[in-house]
Amino acid sequence: MSHTDTAKFISFASPKGGVGKSTSCLAIAGALIAAGEKVRIIDFDQTETIWRWYSDSPTAKAIPNLTVEKGPTENLGAYITDLYDTATD
């Protein structure tokens, strides 16, 4: 895997619960981190599964190159546009 100056976006979406969105996200995030990449997870899921795991776990917060945050509930379009326009790594 080569390091570049541009961010890559991977999204997981399904209207159905229990299909493995959070599990898949964390598995790919772990593989990217193991390869030396920086990973930023923005959890938009109503259940906030990844956000709750991260915010409740001191071990998760200690993972190098991992950032997890909750996605906004308002002005989503502007948030995504700004994220895309300003993302560099």
RAWO-V994859 format. One record per residue. N is the residue number from 0. RES is the residue in one small letter. PHI is phi in radians with two decimals (999 if undefined). OMEGA is omega as a letter, one per 40 degrees, with the letter a starting at -180 (NA if undefined). Layout:
n;res;phi;omega
N;RES;PHI;OMEGA
N;RES;PHI;OMEGA
This chain:
n;res;phi;omega
0;m;999;a
1;s;-1.68;i
2;h;-1.54;i
3;t;-2.28;i
4;d;-1.57;i
5;t;-1.90;a
6;a;-1.35;i
7;k;-2.00;a
8;f;-1.94;i
9;i;-2.19;i
10;s;-2.16;i
11;f;-2.18;a
12;a;-2.55;i
13;s;-2.91;i
14;p;-1.29;a
15;k;-1.65;i
16;g;-1.46;i
17;g;1.32;a
18;v;-1.77;i
19;g;1.74;i
20;k;-1.06;a
21;s;-1.16;i
22;t;-1.08;i
23;s;-1.11;i
24;c;-1.03;a
25;l;-1.19;i
26;a;-1.14;i
27;i;-1.21;i
28;a;-1.04;i
29;g;-1.07;i
30;a;-1.15;i
31;l;-1.14;i
32;i;-1.11;i
33;a;-1.08;i
34;a;-1.53;i
35;g;1.58;i
36;e;-1.54;i
37;k;-1.50;a
38;v;-2.24;i
39;r;-2.14;i
40;i;-1.81;i
41;i;-2.01;a
42;d;-1.59;i
43;f;-1.73;a
44;d;-1.14;i
45;q;-1.03;a
46;t;-1.40;i
47;e;0.92;a
48;t;-1.00;a
49;i;-1.23;i
50;w;-1.04;a
51;r;-1.13;i
52;w;-1.03;a
53;y;-1.17;a
54;s;-1.25;a
55;d;-1.64;a
56;s;-2.10;i
57;p;-1.05;i
58;t;-1.13;i
59;a;-1.11;a
60;k;-1.18;a
61;a;-1.56;i
62;i;-1.29;a
63;p;-1.09;i
64;n;1.17;i
65;l;-2.06;i
66;t;-2.19;i
67;v;-2.26;i
68;e;-2.53;i
69;k;-1.46;i
70;g;-1.36;a
71;p;-1.24;i
72;t;-1.75;i
73;e;-2.22;i
74;n;0.94;a
75;l;-1.07;a
76;g;-1.03;i
77;a;-1.13;i
78;y;-1.09;a
79;i;-1.12;i
80;t;-1.07;i
81;d;-1.13;i
82;l;-1.04;a
83;y;-1.16;a
84;d;-1.24;a
85;t;-1.90;a
86;a;-1.23;a
87;t;-2.23;a
88;d;-2.68;NA
